[in-house]
Amino acid sequence: MRWIDCRSRLAGLGLGLALIASGAAAQGPLSANDWLKGKSDAPASSSAWRPGDPVPPDAARLRPTRPPVRAQRGEIASTASAVPIGVSRLGAANSDGAGVISARQAGLPENFWDGTDLDTAVRLLRASPTLPALDQIARRVIEAQLPPPLIPSEDQVGAFFLARVDQLIADGALPSARVLLQGAGPNNAATFQRLFDLSLLLGGEREVCNRMNTAPGIATGPAARIFCLAQSGDWSGAATVFTGAGKLGLIEPHQAELLSHYLDDSTTDGSTPVLPHDPMTPLSFRLHEAIGQPLPTSELPLQYAWADLDERSGWKAQLEAAERLARAGVLPGASLGQFYSAQSPAASGGVWERAAAVQALDAALATGDPARIAPALILAFQRMEGAGLRDAFATMFADRLAPDTLPGDAGRLALWLRLWAGQTEVAKAPPEALDQALLALASGGQPAPLSPALGALAPIFAADLPPEPDPADGIALAPALYGALADADAGIQGDVTRAARGVQTLRQLGLIADARRIATQIALDPLMKGAIQ
């Protein structure tokens, strides 16, 4: 009986399937195309729902209640229609005004760039004063978070930011440029390319490559993409991109040659160097290193000296690169001192003599014996001054020198180094009248005009502080500041009259402490040049 029941049930199931099949064959399949072409009536019901249609009752019951959408501050949206969206370059709204220090830290007003057009502002950024205290002001302007000059058109948004980054790179201030880029966010190919280049010289390319591998479209060209794929271990992927880009002519010939050797080291012979291309790029520089043909940085632009600070470089190469960067004012004196003290000099002459002299002075200061400190100080200063490293040397040792404990010329030199570095506190007044005047100039007093420089600069600080210029009167602050920097820098060439005019303008612009230090360095410069005789 169970077998008969099963057989009858199967027969009924088969009959039902046959009826369904015959009905479907008679009607034909209903497709969306038939409906849209008008060959069939619209379906009686559909689960599709589009914005603007009434919400189906079952969905209305199941959909949770949501808070009202705010269209604008203080207003409640009356409909669920989409809010109009404006299109702008990602991150462009804030990049031109981005910075790593505040306007207050830079000593600048928020309206600093008011009244200055974009082209003029970019030209002003290229100023490179010789006097260290002036150069520090120019650097602060570039790094400051300030409302940018007027951007004339939408397609130039971000140009001022890139000009600031490029100037830092040209000056050799790569760490500052990288911090500025990271703070503003490399949201497009132009900013990311600069961050990629900096990572090749400063280190950290693995992190940048990881970002490129996750967002390949941000790369400006296939060469960087190939390098990063290889860095991540995807050599087959790098070879595939290299082959395809090469066939399409998307890689410059000199980089194609370097990449070919990089991806297949069997194609290069160490005895046959690949000639460097001019201009050099950070990627080409690193590829030369990767194929076993590193390039000396002494003949390359300043920014490449950072690559020699890596511990993979020899000590002499590190010292020469550190001195080059310190001379340009982009490597702190303390960092240069660490390189000097890393090892014992292996030879004599040049950088070895400077390293030995700095180490000897450091050892003498540790003893606290004036009889040892005095000759060591004079010798080290003479060697550092002769190499153009006065500012780094002063920064390195100023806070460790006690002028009142040292005899004769060593005591005077110690005082000058402290004043040059901006340190004005001394245990007791110096005996010489000229040194007393210099101390008064640096510390906020009224100096006696005992030298040509002091004679030109002293009257500036005798007068009351003038009111700051008002942009409402048509005075653009940025050109006024940069003009003052150029005037004050003339003091290095001996034009103290013009230098006094520049210092007076800086004082009027509110940079009072900077004006004092700049005036002090102008007055000290000829004295310290004569001290090496």
Sequence and secondary structure as in RCSB ss.txt:
>XXXX:A:sequence
MRWIDCRSRLAGLGLGLALIASGAAAQGPLSANDWLKGKSDAPASSSAWRPGDPVPPDAARLRPTRPPVRAQRGE
IASTASAVPIGVSRLGAANSDGAGVISARQAGLPENFWDGTDLDTAVRLLRASPTLPALDQIARRVIEAQLPPPL
IPSEDQVGAFFLARVDQLIADGALPSARVLLQGAGPNNAATFQRLFDLSLLLGGEREVCNRMNTAPGIATGPAAR
IFCLAQSGDWSGAATVFTGAGKLGLIEPHQAELLSHYLDDSTTDGSTPVLPHDPMTPLSFRLHEAIGQPLPTSEL
PLQYAWADLDERSGWKAQLEAAERLARAGVLPGASLGQFYSAQSPAASGGVWERAAAVQALDAALATGDPARIAP
ALILAFQRMEGAGLRDAFATMFADRLAPDTLPGDAGRLALWLRLWAGQTEVAKAPPEALDQALLALASGGQPAPL
SPALGALAPIFAADLPPEPDPADGIALAPALYGALADADAGIQGDVTRAARGVQTLRQLGLIADARRIATQIALD
PLMKGAIQ
>XXXX:A:secstr
 HHHHHHHHHHHHHHHHHHHHHHHHHH    HHHHHTTSS   S      TTS   HHHHHHS       SSTT 
  SS          TTHHHHTT  SB HHHHT  TTTTTT BHHHHHHHHT   SSHHHHHHHHHHHHB     B
  SGGGTTHHHHHHHHHHHHHT HHHHHHHHHHH   SHHHHHHHHHHHHHHS HHHHHHHHHHSGGG SSHHHH
HHHHHHTT HHHHHHHHHHHHHTT S HHHHHHHHHHH GGG  TTS     SS  HHHHHHHHHTT    STTS
 GGGGGGGGSTTS HHHHHHHHHHHHHTT S HHHHHHHHTSS   S STHHHHHHHHHHHHHHHHHT HHHHHH
HHHHHHHHHHHTT HHHHHHHHGGG  GGGS HHHHHHHHHHHHHTT    SS  SSHHHHHHHHHHHTS     
SHHHHHHHHHHHS       GGGT  HHHHHHHHHHHHHGGGGT HHHHHHHHHHHHHTT HHHHHHHHHHHHHH
HHHHHTT 
